[in-house]
Amino acid sequence: MSADEKTVYLSLGSNLGDREANLKRAIELLSHKVRLGLVSSIYETEPVGNIGQPKFLNLACQVFTWLAAKDLLALNKGIESRMGRAPNTSNLPRSIDIDILFYGSDVINTAELTIPHPRMAERAFVLVPLNEVAPELVHPVSGKTVAQMLKEVTGIQGVENGRVKKLYNNRSW
């Protein structure tokens, strides 16, 4: 990794159509523009917020990129659009959702983008897969590791019966 390349962690989720195929397609499309690192297992989780929708499949992945954070966000939104996600569909069913969790150790607060992701510490459906690929990763604001945040998550948001259901083990993409 060069000095200008950033290590980034993403969260991906899908609850419409062939959820597993959607995750694989999003990873494939991402890999055209970023270098793929570790990818977690796939987990099935309950929706958060609008609970009257199908369950999600979620994963976390590590990527390496020279893209600026705003350009990575644009890439993610482009992939979401290409895969059929309408804009402004938070808390609604969607074929793919790609969130930037960490962008190196940068802290970014703009109208379009907040990094680290502001709600990740509340969401087991994000932290469980992220813990699989980066348990010692330190949140640059709280100073807590991913493993510590997972132990402290309250409400177990998105987790069925107090647990995230692992459907598929980590494998090569």
Buried (B, 14 or more C-beta within 10 A) or exposed (E): EEEEBBBBBBBBBBBBBEBBEBBBBBBEBBEEBBBBBBBBBBBBBBBBEEEEBEBBBBBBBBBBBEBEBEEBBEBBBEBBEEBEBEEEEEEBBBBBBBBBBBBBEEEBEEEEBEBBBEEBBBBBBBBBBBBBBBBEBBBBEEEBBBBBBBEEBEEBBBBBEEEBBBBBEBEEB
